[in-house]
Amino acid sequence: MHPADPAVLEFDPDQRHMRTPRLLLRPLRADDAAGLLGIYGQPEVTRHYELDTLGDLQQAQRVLDFFLEHHDRFALIDPASQRMIGTCGLFFWDRTTNMASFGYDLCHEFWGRGLMREACCAVLAYGFASKRLNRVNALTALDNRRSMALLQALGFEHEAVLRQFAFWKGQYHDMRMFGLLREQLAGGAIEPSLRAFDGA
C-alpha cells in the first residue's frame, strides 16, 4: 500500500486495491456474482436503479459480466466479515474529453454510516489522479435524496434535469445531472484522498 496519509486512504498500484479507514476496495472479479446478488437482491438498493431486483445467481452473473466489460468498478469489502457490501466505479469513458460517469450502490443495512462517502472519495481520487480525468458525471432520480446529498457533499454541482432520460420498472424517469471538475477539487472532500496517489 502507498503510505501517503493512511488515515484517509492507502493505494496499492499493482493490485489497484484501496483501503479507507473502514473499507477495502478492490476491482470486481469473475467470482463476484454472489456478492452482487447480495446487493442487487435488495429492493431498497434497486429502487432508483435501471435494474430489476435480482432473484438468482444467473441474473447476477449477467450484471457482473457487463460490469467487467464496460466499467472500472470496485467491490466494497467490509474488512471484519470480508463481505462485499457495495460497489463503486467509473464508466462511459470519453478519452477525448477525459470524462467519465460515476455510479455506486450499498447494501441497505449499511446506509447512514458515511461508508459510501469514504468509498466515493477513494474512487474519485483514483479517477482524477490515475486516469487523469477532467470531469465526472453522475445521475440521480429526482426523489433520490440520499444520493443527491452524497454527491453535493463530494463537491458535485447540480447542472440540469434531464426529462424522461431513464426507463425502469415500466416507467420513464426524469434524472438530475451532476458534474464535478478537476478544478473544483482543491479544498474539497476528495483532496485528502488524492495524496495517496502521489508518485503512484
N, CA, C and O of each residue as an XYZ file, in Angstrom:
800
protein
N       0.831     -1.191      0.000
C       0.000      0.000      0.000
C       0.877      1.256      0.000
O       1.915      1.299      0.660
N       0.454      2.257     -0.734
C       1.153      3.533     -0.738
C       0.961      4.186      0.627
O      -0.164      4.250      1.120
N       2.051      4.677      1.255
C       1.946      5.115      2.649
C       1.377      6.507      2.841
O       1.203      6.916      3.989
N       1.075      7.267      1.789
C       0.659      8.659      1.949
C      -0.676      8.764      2.695
O      -1.703      8.265      2.234
N      -0.638      9.429      3.865
C      -1.846      9.728      4.642
C      -2.745      8.506      4.809
O      -3.884      8.523      4.342
N      -2.268      7.451      5.460
C      -3.059      6.230      5.588
C      -4.338      6.414      6.384
O      -5.239      5.580      6.296
N      -4.440      7.499      7.169
C      -5.677      7.730      7.911
C      -6.841      7.999      6.978
O      -7.998      7.807      7.351
N      -6.534      8.453      5.743
C      -7.574      8.750      4.771
C      -7.685      7.644      3.730
O      -8.770      7.107      3.503
N      -6.563      7.302      3.097
C      -6.595      6.323      2.009
C      -5.205      5.760      1.779
O      -4.215      6.491      1.800
N      -5.141      4.464      1.560
C      -3.932      3.790      1.093
C      -4.235      3.173     -0.260
O      -5.333      2.664     -0.482
N      -3.262      3.217     -1.170
C      -3.455      2.719     -2.529
C      -2.322      1.782     -2.909
O      -1.150      2.120     -2.744
N      -2.667      0.611     -3.415
C      -1.706     -0.355     -3.937
C      -1.805     -0.321     -5.456
O      -2.757     -0.876     -6.005
N      -0.861      0.308     -6.162
C      -0.989      0.459     -7.610
C      -0.874     -0.848     -8.384
O      -1.383     -0.951     -9.500
N      -0.211     -1.847     -7.805
C      -0.053     -3.120     -8.516
C      -1.367     -3.896     -8.569
O      -1.745     -4.401     -9.626
N      -2.057     -3.993     -7.450
C      -3.322     -4.717     -7.405
C      -4.531     -3.795     -7.570
O      -5.657     -4.269     -7.723
N      -4.304     -2.493     -7.539
C      -5.373     -1.489     -7.572
C      -6.332     -1.689     -6.395
O      -7.549     -1.571     -6.542
N      -5.773     -1.986     -5.253
C      -6.544     -2.070     -4.014
C      -6.445     -0.735     -3.294
O      -5.397     -0.089     -3.306
N      -7.538     -0.328     -2.669
C      -7.562      0.884     -1.867
C      -8.150      0.554     -0.500
O      -9.091     -0.231     -0.381
N      -7.576      1.170      0.521
C      -8.075      0.954      1.882
C      -8.395      2.308      2.505
O      -7.541      3.188      2.607
N      -9.648      2.446      2.918
C     -10.084      3.623      3.660
C     -10.118      3.244      5.143
O      -9.842      2.092      5.480
N     -10.446      4.172      6.027
C     -10.474      3.795      7.451
C     -11.369      2.607      7.767
O     -11.099      1.877      8.720
N     -12.454      2.388      6.973
C     -13.397      1.315      7.310
C     -13.692      0.354      6.179
O     -14.521     -0.541      6.344
N     -13.045      0.507      5.036
C     -13.370     -0.334      3.880
C     -12.109     -0.758      3.141
O     -11.083     -0.078      3.179
N     -12.213     -1.895      2.468
C     -11.246     -2.302      1.455
C     -11.956     -2.238      0.113
O     -13.051     -2.779     -0.035
N     -11.346     -1.584     -0.865
C     -11.876     -1.526     -2.220
C     -10.928     -2.278     -3.136
O      -9.718     -2.051     -3.119
N     -11.488     -3.178     -3.937
C     -10.694     -3.914     -4.914
C     -11.493     -4.020     -6.207
O     -12.722     -3.944     -6.172
N     -10.826     -4.194     -7.348
C     -11.567     -4.354     -8.595
C     -12.494     -5.565     -8.549
O     -12.172     -6.581     -7.933
N     -13.636     -5.450     -9.202
C     -14.528     -6.604     -9.312
C     -13.802     -7.765     -9.978
O     -12.947     -7.564    -10.840
N     -14.158     -8.998     -9.563
C     -13.529    -10.214    -10.088
C     -14.585    -11.112    -10.716
O     -15.786    -10.905    -10.539
N     -14.119    -12.102    -11.442
C     -15.022    -13.010    -12.143
C     -15.854    -13.861    -11.190
O     -16.855    -14.439    -11.613
N     -15.474    -13.955     -9.918
C     -16.211    -14.779     -8.948
C     -17.099    -13.943     -8.023
O     -17.459    -14.399     -6.937
N     -17.454    -12.728     -8.440
C     -18.203    -11.822     -7.573
C     -19.715    -11.841     -7.800
O     -20.413    -10.972     -7.277
N     -20.237    -12.792     -8.554
C     -21.678    -12.802     -8.826
C     -22.501    -12.925     -7.545
O     -23.511    -12.238     -7.390
N     -22.084    -13.786     -6.637
C     -22.845    -13.948     -5.392
C     -22.849    -12.657     -4.586
O     -23.854    -12.313     -3.963
N     -21.735    -11.946     -4.596
C     -21.688    -10.674     -3.890
C     -22.643     -9.656     -4.488
O     -23.310     -8.922     -3.760
N     -22.710     -9.611     -5.817
C     -23.649     -8.689     -6.467
C     -25.095     -9.068     -6.177
O     -25.945     -8.193     -6.014
N     -25.375    -10.351     -6.114
C     -26.731    -10.792     -5.786
C     -27.128    -10.306     -4.389
O     -28.275     -9.918     -4.164
N     -26.188    -10.330     -3.467
C     -26.477     -9.846     -2.126
C     -26.793     -8.362     -2.074
O     -27.511     -7.907     -1.184
N     -26.256     -7.606     -3.028
C     -26.514     -6.164     -3.092
C     -27.787     -5.886     -3.878
O     -28.720     -5.267     -3.365
N     -27.823     -6.344     -5.123
C     -28.931     -6.035     -6.030
C     -30.144     -6.931     -5.819
O     -31.145     -6.802     -6.524
N     -30.058     -7.831     -4.859
C     -31.228     -8.590     -4.456
C     -32.074     -7.841     -3.433
O     -33.104     -8.349     -2.989
N     -31.651     -6.645     -3.060
C     -32.376     -5.834     -2.084
C     -33.216     -4.785     -2.821
O     -32.654     -3.959     -3.540
N     -34.529     -4.795     -2.667
C     -35.370     -3.805     -3.360
C     -35.017     -2.368     -3.007
O     -35.182     -1.472     -3.835
N     -34.537     -2.133     -1.796
C     -34.159     -0.773     -1.410
C     -33.011     -0.251     -2.283
O     -32.951      0.938     -2.597
N     -32.109     -1.148     -2.668
C     -30.956     -0.756     -3.478
C     -31.368     -0.480     -4.922
O     -30.868      0.459     -5.541
N     -32.272     -1.290     -5.460
C     -32.639     -1.166     -6.875
C     -33.818     -0.236     -7.118
O     -34.262     -0.088     -8.257
N     -34.325      0.387     -6.074
C     -35.499      1.256     -6.231
C     -35.276      2.338     -7.293
O     -36.158      2.601     -8.111
N     -34.100      2.960     -7.278
C     -33.804      4.047     -8.205
C     -32.832      3.584     -9.292
O     -32.089      4.395     -9.845
N     -32.834      2.318     -9.591
C     -31.822      1.727    -10.462
C     -32.468      1.229    -11.748
O     -33.598      0.740    -11.735
N     -31.744      1.357    -12.861
C     -32.212      0.810    -14.142
C     -31.939     -0.700    -14.171
O     -31.304     -1.226    -15.084
N     -32.436     -1.357    -13.152
C     -32.186     -2.783    -12.974
C     -33.277     -3.330    -12.073
O     -33.556     -2.770    -11.013
N     -33.889     -4.418    -12.493
C     -34.858     -5.073    -11.625
C     -34.125     -5.730    -10.459
O     -32.962     -6.112    -10.585
N     -34.803     -5.857     -9.341
C     -34.219     -6.550     -8.195
C     -33.856     -7.971     -8.604
O     -34.691     -8.704     -9.132
N     -32.611     -8.355     -8.359
C     -32.136     -9.670     -8.802
C     -32.718    -10.771     -7.932
O     -32.904    -10.611     -6.726
N     -33.004    -11.914     -8.594
C     -33.595    -13.028     -7.882
C     -32.760    -14.291     -7.865
O     -33.048    -15.216     -7.106
N     -31.716    -14.342     -8.704
C     -30.905    -15.560     -8.730
C     -29.494    -15.243     -9.222
O     -29.204    -14.144     -9.695
N     -28.634    -16.245     -9.092
C     -27.217    -16.078     -9.409
C     -26.993    -15.854    -10.902
O     -26.056    -15.153    -11.286
N     -27.827    -16.432    -11.734
C     -27.673    -16.259    -13.183
C     -27.877    -14.786    -13.573
O     -27.133    -14.254    -14.397
N     -28.867    -14.142    -12.990
C     -29.075    -12.722    -13.247
C     -27.881    -11.905    -12.767
O     -27.427    -10.991    -13.455
N     -27.383    -12.235    -11.598
C     -26.228    -11.519    -11.054
C     -25.002    -11.702    -11.942
O     -24.203    -10.777    -12.093
N     -24.846    -12.884    -12.527
C     -23.706    -13.127    -13.405
C     -23.765    -12.241    -14.645
O     -22.731    -11.772    -15.120
N     -24.949    -12.012    -15.166
C     -25.088    -11.132    -16.334
C     -24.695     -9.698    -15.985
O     -24.031     -9.020    -16.769
N     -25.110     -9.246    -14.807
C     -24.713     -7.902    -14.368
C     -23.200     -7.827    -14.195
O     -22.568     -6.858    -14.615
N     -22.626     -8.847    -13.580
C     -21.182     -8.883    -13.375
C     -20.443     -8.866    -14.708
O     -19.470     -8.129    -14.864
N     -20.889     -9.662    -15.663
C     -20.244     -9.700    -16.976
C     -20.266     -8.316    -17.627
O     -19.283     -7.898    -18.239
N     -21.387     -7.611    -17.493
C     -21.494     -6.269    -18.058
C     -20.516     -5.319    -17.367
O     -19.817     -4.552    -18.027
N     -20.472     -5.375    -16.049
C     -19.552     -4.512    -15.309
C     -18.100     -4.786    -15.706
O     -17.330     -3.854    -15.936
N     -17.735     -6.049    -15.786
C     -16.352     -6.393    -16.102
C     -15.956     -5.915    -17.493
O     -14.796     -5.580    -17.730
N     -16.906     -5.881    -18.403
C     -16.605     -5.464    -19.779
C     -16.640     -3.949    -19.952
O     -15.856     -3.396    -20.723
N     -17.546     -3.272    -19.237
C     -17.797     -1.862    -19.544
C     -17.454     -0.892    -18.417
O     -17.410      0.315    -18.654
N     -17.213     -1.370    -17.214
C     -16.983     -0.489    -16.073
C     -15.589     -0.700    -15.489
O     -15.011     -1.780    -15.608
N     -15.062      0.340    -14.861
C     -13.909      0.213    -13.976
C     -14.483      0.314    -12.571
O     -14.485      1.382    -11.959
N     -14.971     -0.821    -12.070
C     -15.805     -0.818    -10.862
C     -15.114     -1.601     -9.749
O     -14.471     -2.624     -9.984
N     -15.270     -1.085     -8.530
C     -14.619     -1.667     -7.362
C     -15.654     -2.284     -6.431
O     -16.734     -1.730     -6.229
N     -15.308     -3.435     -5.868
C     -16.101     -4.041     -4.806
C     -15.748     -3.365     -3.489
O     -14.577     -3.104     -3.212
N     -16.762     -3.084     -2.680
C     -16.567     -2.534     -1.337
C     -16.645     -3.692     -0.348
O     -17.683     -4.341     -0.216
N     -15.546     -3.942      0.339
C     -15.445     -5.082      1.245
C     -15.395     -4.599      2.689
O     -14.609     -3.718      3.038
N     -16.249     -5.193      3.522
C     -16.190     -4.951      4.960
C     -15.031     -5.785      5.521
O     -15.114     -7.013      5.495
N     -13.960     -5.170      6.024
C     -12.787     -5.946      6.447
C     -13.080     -6.967      7.541
O     -12.457     -8.028      7.571
N     -14.013     -6.668      8.435
C     -14.277     -7.574      9.551
C     -14.892     -8.887      9.079
O     -14.500     -9.961      9.537
N     -15.854     -8.800      8.165
C     -16.563    -10.003      7.707
C     -16.105    -10.495      6.348
O     -16.459    -11.601      5.939
N     -15.313     -9.679      5.633
C     -14.901     -9.961      4.251
C     -16.093    -10.041      3.295
O     -15.985    -10.614      2.211
N     -17.203     -9.478      3.689
C     -18.409     -9.475      2.854
C     -18.377     -8.306      1.873
O     -17.971     -7.203      2.239
N     -18.803     -8.537      0.632
C     -18.996     -7.451     -0.306
C     -20.296     -6.744      0.049
O     -21.362     -7.360      0.062
N     -20.205     -5.440      0.340
C     -21.385     -4.712      0.790
C     -21.814     -3.626     -0.199
O     -22.822     -2.955      0.022
N     -21.065     -3.450     -1.275
C     -21.432     -2.441     -2.258
C     -20.448     -2.429     -3.404
O     -19.497     -3.210     -3.436
N     -20.690     -1.525     -4.354
C     -19.749     -1.304     -5.444
C     -19.693      0.190     -5.737
O     -20.583      0.951     -5.356
N     -18.640      0.586     -6.414
C     -18.463      1.983     -6.775
C     -17.507      2.020     -7.960
O     -16.487      1.330     -7.955
N     -17.831      2.828     -8.986
C     -16.936      2.824    -10.117
C     -17.233      3.868    -11.171
O     -18.154      4.675    -11.046
N     -16.419      3.825    -12.215
C     -16.452      4.758    -13.321
C     -16.751      4.015    -14.613
O     -16.371      2.855    -14.776
N     -17.432      4.688    -15.528
C     -17.822      4.044    -16.792
C     -18.118      5.134    -17.821
O     -18.019      6.324    -17.522
N     -18.483      4.714    -19.041
C     -18.735      5.652    -20.146
C     -17.557      6.618    -20.319
O     -17.728      7.837    -20.357
N     -16.354      6.033    -20.421
C     -15.144      6.845    -20.571
C     -15.153      7.559    -21.919
O     -15.489      6.968    -22.945
N     -14.785      8.823    -21.904
C     -14.541      9.578    -23.130
C     -13.092     10.042    -23.079
O     -12.759     10.985    -22.361
N     -12.232      9.373    -23.846
C     -10.802      9.650    -23.773
C     -10.461     11.002    -24.390
O      -9.437     11.594    -24.048
N     -11.303     11.498    -25.294
C     -11.033     12.793    -25.924
C     -11.210     13.933    -24.935
O     -10.394     14.853    -24.887
N     -12.271     13.873    -24.149
C     -12.564     14.945    -23.198
C     -12.112     14.611    -21.777
O     -12.285     15.428    -20.872
N     -11.533     13.420    -21.563
C     -11.130     12.988    -20.215
C     -12.298     13.077    -19.245
O     -12.209     13.695    -18.185
N     -13.391     12.442    -19.638
C     -14.629     12.488    -18.873
C     -15.150     11.064    -18.668
O     -14.969     10.195    -19.521
N     -15.795     10.843    -17.530
C     -16.402      9.545    -17.249
C     -17.646      9.755    -16.398
O     -17.833     10.813    -15.797
N     -18.493      8.734    -16.356
C     -19.655      8.729    -15.475
C     -19.327      7.928    -14.224
O     -18.363      7.163    -14.188
N     -20.145      8.121    -13.205
C     -19.836      7.616    -11.868
C     -21.084      6.977    -11.276
O     -22.176      7.540    -11.359
N     -20.921      5.790    -10.674
C     -22.046      5.109    -10.053
C     -21.631      4.378     -8.793
O     -20.448      4.103     -8.588
N     -22.611      4.059     -7.941
C     -22.310      3.449     -6.648
C     -23.579      2.816     -6.085
O     -24.691      3.181     -6.465
N     -23.399      1.877     -5.188
C     -24.524      1.231     -4.506
C     -24.012      0.584     -3.229
O     -22.832      0.250     -3.116
N     -24.917      0.411     -2.269
C     -24.533     -0.093     -0.954
C     -25.691     -0.867     -0.359
O     -26.843     -0.441     -0.449
N     -25.389     -2.001      0.248
C     -26.422     -2.785      0.922
C     -27.184     -1.915      1.928
O     -26.601     -1.091      2.632
N     -28.485     -2.122      1.972
C     -29.366     -1.256      2.744
C     -28.975     -1.170      4.216
O     -29.077     -0.099      4.815
N     -28.532     -2.268      4.805
C     -28.256     -2.261      6.240
C     -27.016     -1.443      6.606
O     -26.752     -1.213      7.786
N     -26.248     -0.999      5.591
C     -25.055     -0.194      5.849
C     -25.269      1.282      5.533
O     -24.330      2.073      5.627
N     -26.489      1.665      5.162
C     -26.773      3.073      4.878
C     -26.651      3.910      6.151
O     -26.823      3.410      7.263
N     -26.352      5.183      5.962
C     -26.351      6.139      7.064
C     -25.111      6.132      7.929
O     -25.108      6.744      8.998
N     -24.050      5.455      7.499
C     -22.828      5.375      8.299
C     -21.663      6.175      7.701
O     -20.586      6.235      8.293
N     -21.876      6.781      6.542
C     -20.798      7.503      5.886
C     -19.843      6.626      5.104
O     -18.815      7.107      4.629
N     -20.165      5.340      4.960
C     -19.271      4.419      4.255
C     -19.179      4.745      2.765
O     -18.101      4.667      2.174
N     -20.308      5.108      2.162
C     -20.263      5.392      0.735
C     -19.460      6.651      0.445
O     -18.799      6.738     -0.590
N     -19.508      7.613      1.333
C     -18.668      8.799      1.128
C     -17.188      8.411      1.127
O     -16.423      8.897      0.294
N     -16.780      7.542      2.051
C     -15.392      7.058      2.058
C     -15.035      6.410      0.733
O     -13.998      6.711      0.143
N     -15.903      5.517      0.267
C     -15.627      4.785     -0.967
C     -15.592      5.723     -2.170
O     -14.719      5.606     -3.030
N     -16.543      6.648     -2.227
C     -16.601      7.574     -3.365
C     -15.371      8.468     -3.413
O     -14.823      8.708     -4.489
N     -14.932      8.961     -2.267
C     -13.721      9.780     -2.251
C     -12.533      8.999     -2.811
O     -11.726      9.544     -3.564
N     -12.430      7.728     -2.443
C     -11.330      6.904     -2.927
C     -11.404      6.701     -4.436
O     -10.408      6.892     -5.133
N     -12.561      6.320     -4.945
C     -12.689      6.019     -6.374
C     -12.563      7.283     -7.220
O     -11.962      7.252     -8.294
N     -13.120      8.381     -6.749
C     -12.976      9.631     -7.495
C     -11.519     10.107     -7.495
O     -11.030     10.595     -8.514
N     -10.833      9.971     -6.375
C      -9.414     10.320     -6.343
C      -8.638      9.447     -7.323
O      -7.761      9.938     -8.034
N      -8.954      8.167     -7.362
C      -8.330      7.253     -8.324
C      -8.577      7.732     -9.751
O      -7.657      7.740    -10.569
N      -9.807      8.128    -10.057
C     -10.130      8.570    -11.411
C      -9.411      9.848    -11.800
O      -8.860      9.948    -12.896
N      -9.417     10.821    -10.907
C      -8.776     12.095    -11.228
C      -7.252     11.980    -11.243
O      -6.590     12.623    -12.057
N      -6.694     11.166    -10.347
C      -5.238     11.077    -10.242
C      -4.644     10.076    -11.230
O      -3.735     10.405    -11.991
N      -5.170      8.843    -11.209
C      -4.567      7.788    -12.032
C      -5.034      7.828    -13.481
O      -4.272      7.505    -14.392
N      -6.276      8.222    -13.693
C      -6.837      8.217    -15.040
C      -6.881      9.610    -15.670
O      -7.347      9.778    -16.797
N      -6.394     10.596    -14.933
C      -6.281     11.971    -15.453
C      -7.619     12.529    -15.927
O      -7.674     13.257    -16.919
N      -8.683     12.194    -15.230
C      -9.989     12.726    -15.605
C     -10.047     14.237    -15.378
O      -9.411     14.769    -14.468
N     -10.811     14.905    -16.213
C     -11.077     16.321    -16.025
C     -12.492     16.555    -15.503
O     -12.748     17.542    -14.814
N     -13.412     15.643    -15.834
C     -14.806     15.808    -15.420
C     -15.407     14.438    -15.119
O     -15.105     13.448    -15.786
N     -16.264     14.405    -14.099
C     -17.035     13.201    -13.776
C     -18.506     13.583    -13.716
O     -18.878     14.567    -13.077
N     -19.335     12.796    -14.387
C     -20.783     13.000    -14.397
C     -21.457     11.997    -13.470
O     -20.959     10.887    -13.285
N     -22.583     12.384    -12.890
C     -23.393     11.467    -12.088
C     -24.858     11.816    -12.271
O     -25.216     12.990    -12.368
N     -25.704     10.796    -12.317
C     -27.140     10.967    -12.457
C     -27.848     10.429    -11.227
O     -27.432      9.425    -10.648
N     -28.920     11.102    -10.834
C     -29.778     10.571     -9.769
C     -31.234     10.747    -10.174
O     -31.567     11.638    -10.956
N     -32.091      9.898     -9.642
C     -33.530     10.114     -9.788
C     -33.921     11.365     -9.018
O     -33.243     11.765     -8.071
N     -35.023     11.977     -9.436
C     -35.445     13.252     -8.831
C     -35.672     13.140     -7.332
O     -35.408     14.090     -6.595
N     -36.159     11.985     -6.871
C     -36.503     11.850     -5.457
C     -35.480     11.048     -4.653
O     -35.756     10.642     -3.524
N     -34.301     10.819     -5.231
C     -33.270     10.069     -4.510
C     -32.439     11.049     -3.671
O     -31.331     11.429     -4.049
N     -32.999     11.442     -2.534
C     -32.390     12.495     -1.726
C     -31.053     12.071     -1.128
O     -30.146     12.893     -0.994
N     -30.924     10.806     -0.770
C     -29.652     10.342     -0.209
C     -28.521     10.494     -1.223
O     -27.432     10.959     -0.888
N     -28.792     10.099     -2.458
C     -27.767     10.173     -3.484
C     -27.421     11.622     -3.805
O     -26.250     11.957     -3.987
N     -28.432     12.481     -3.876
C     -28.174     13.892     -4.145
C     -27.329     14.509     -3.041
O     -26.392     15.256     -3.324
N     -27.646     14.211     -1.798
C     -26.888     14.756     -0.674
C     -25.440     14.273     -0.701
O     -24.520     15.036     -0.406
N     -25.241     13.000     -1.057
C     -23.889     12.461     -1.144
C     -23.088     13.188     -2.221
O     -21.958     13.607     -1.973
N     -23.659     13.338     -3.404
C     -22.940     13.991     -4.490
C     -22.574     15.425     -4.128
O     -21.465     15.876     -4.413
N     -23.491     16.132     -3.509
C     -23.199     17.519     -3.133
C     -22.121     17.571     -2.056
O     -21.291     18.480     -2.067
N     -22.115     16.618     -1.128
C     -21.065     16.564     -0.111
C     -19.699     16.280     -0.730
O     -18.672     16.703     -0.199
N     -19.692     15.565     -1.850
C     -18.444     15.251     -2.545
C     -17.959     16.413     -3.406
O     -16.840     16.375     -3.917
N     -18.778     17.436     -3.571
C     -18.386     18.596     -4.362
C     -19.030     18.706     -5.723
O     -18.751     19.651     -6.461
N     -19.896     17.752     -6.078
C     -20.598     17.815     -7.360
C     -21.576     18.990     -7.361
O     -22.123     19.361     -6.322
N     -21.785     19.562     -8.534
C     -22.769     20.623     -8.704
C     -23.944     20.114     -9.531
O     -23.761     19.416    -10.529
N     -25.153     20.473     -9.103
C     -26.353     20.132     -9.864
C     -26.416     21.026    -11.095
O     -26.362     22.251    -10.985
N     -26.531     20.405    -12.274
C     -26.448     21.158    -13.519
C     -27.742     21.167    -14.336
O     -28.011     22.137    -15.045
N     -28.540     20.115    -14.249
C     -29.710     20.054    -15.124
C     -30.649     18.962    -14.663
O     -30.267     18.066    -13.911
N     -31.889     19.051    -15.128
C     -32.852     17.956    -15.041
C     -33.080     17.447    -16.461
O     -33.477     18.203    -17.348
N     -32.824     16.159    -16.661
C     -32.975     15.531    -17.973
C     -34.327     14.818    -18.003
O     -34.525     13.823    -17.305
N     -35.243     15.324    -18.803
C     -36.618     14.834    -18.798
C     -36.726     13.461    -19.452
O     -36.234     13.240    -20.559
N     -37.383     12.540    -18.738
C     -37.632     11.178    -19.210
C     -36.357     10.558    -19.799
O     -36.369      9.963    -20.877
N     -35.282     10.718    -19.066
C     -33.956     10.293    -19.545
C     -33.701      8.814    -19.303
O     -32.879      8.204    -19.987
N     -34.399      8.234    -18.334
C     -34.161      6.837    -17.964
C     -35.484      6.080    -17.960
O     -36.561      6.669    -17.867
N     -35.371      4.760    -18.062
C     -36.555      3.909    -18.070
C     -36.277      2.686    -17.212
O     -35.339      1.933    -17.474
N     -37.098      2.493    -16.184
C     -37.011      1.257    -15.410
C     -38.357      0.973    -14.765
O     -39.161      1.868    -14.504
N     -38.564     -0.305    -14.521
C     -39.789     -0.789    -13.884
C     -41.044     -0.254    -14.580
O     -42.031      0.107    -13.938
N     -40.970     -0.217    -15.927
C     -42.126      0.118    -16.742
C     -42.455      1.588    -16.856
O     -43.515      1.943    -17.372
N     -41.556      2.468    -16.379
C     -41.838      3.899    -16.424
C     -40.607      4.686    -16.869
O     -39.469      4.280    -16.633
N     -40.868      5.839    -17.529
C     -39.803      6.787    -17.808
C     -39.576      7.656    -16.571
O     -40.504      7.938    -15.813
N     -38.325      8.071    -16.385
C     -37.967      8.849    -15.198
C     -37.116     10.054    -15.582
O     -36.173      9.939    -16.366
N     -37.461     11.209    -15.021
C     -36.583     12.367    -15.108
C     -35.372     12.114    -14.214
O     -35.479     11.468    -13.172
N     -34.218     12.634    -14.640
C     -32.980     12.435    -13.890
C     -32.272     13.762    -13.672
O     -32.309     14.648    -14.527
N     -31.631     13.888    -12.527
C     -30.792     15.052    -12.244
C     -29.359     14.765    -12.686
O     -28.814     13.700    -12.400
N     -28.761     15.719    -13.381
C     -27.367     15.612    -13.797
C     -26.495     16.426    -12.854
O     -26.755     17.603    -12.607
N     -25.458     15.782    -12.332
C     -24.460     16.438    -11.503
C     -23.098     16.322    -12.185
O     -22.842     15.362    -12.911
N     -22.230     17.300    -11.948
C     -20.890     17.269    -12.515
C     -19.847     17.729    -11.521
O     -20.103     18.593    -10.682
N     -18.658     17.137    -11.625
C     -17.519     17.517    -10.802
C     -16.312     17.696    -11.714
O     -15.979     16.801    -12.491
N     -15.651     18.862    -11.620
C     -14.497     19.190    -12.453
C     -13.209     19.102    -11.643
O     -13.203     19.296    -10.427
N     -12.120     18.804    -12.345
C     -10.817     18.756    -11.698
C     -10.508     20.064    -10.973
O      -9.951     20.049     -9.876
N     -10.862     21.178    -11.573
C     -10.542     22.471    -10.976
C     -11.297     22.735     -9.679
O     -10.972     23.680     -8.960
N     -12.293     21.921     -9.371
C     -13.063     22.075     -8.133
C     -12.494     21.272     -6.965
O     -12.993     21.390     -5.846
N     -11.461     20.457     -7.197
C     -11.015     19.510     -6.175
C     -10.280     20.175     -5.021
O     -10.373     19.704     -3.888
N      -9.547     21.265     -5.281
C      -8.744     21.890     -4.235
C      -9.625     22.333     -3.072
O     -10.590     23.076     -3.253
N      -9.280     21.869     -1.886
C     -10.014     22.232     -0.691
C     -11.311     21.484     -0.488
O     -12.036     21.754      0.470
N     -11.623     20.540     -1.379
C     -12.877     19.805     -1.288
C     -12.731     18.470     -0.582
O     -11.670     18.145     -0.048
N     -13.817     17.700     -0.586
C     -13.858     16.432      0.152
C     -12.876     15.409     -0.382
O     -12.398     14.560      0.370
N     -12.567     15.476     -1.667
C     -11.731     14.453     -2.296
C     -10.242     14.750     -2.164
O      -9.421     13.839     -2.272
N      -9.885     15.996     -1.934
C      -8.470     16.376     -1.943
C      -7.599     15.532     -1.009
O      -6.514     15.131     -1.430
N      -8.006     15.236      0.241
C      -7.127     14.414      1.087
C      -6.834     13.035      0.500
O      -5.738     12.507      0.685
N      -7.798     12.448     -0.205
C      -7.594     11.125     -0.787
C      -6.624     11.166     -1.964
O      -5.978     10.161     -2.262
N      -6.512     12.302     -2.633
C      -5.610     12.423     -3.774
C      -4.153     12.196     -3.382
O      -3.347     11.769     -4.209
N      -3.809     12.480     -2.117
C      -2.425     12.362     -1.682
C      -1.927     10.927     -1.743
O      -0.723     10.691     -1.852
N      -2.850      9.956     -1.672
C      -2.443      8.548     -1.737
C      -1.880      8.180     -3.089
O      -1.238      7.138     -3.225
N      -2.106      9.014     -4.099
C      -1.663      8.699     -5.453
C      -0.407      9.461     -5.849
O       0.040      9.360     -6.991
N       0.168     10.221     -4.926
C       1.394     10.932     -5.220
C       2.511      9.929     -5.542
O       2.900      9.126     -4.694
N       3.009      9.988     -6.756
C       4.083      9.089     -7.170
C       3.638      7.693     -7.520
O       4.473      6.846     -7.839
N       2.308      7.416     -7.470
C       1.825      6.054     -7.773
C       1.822      5.812     -9.271
O       1.450      4.729     -9.721
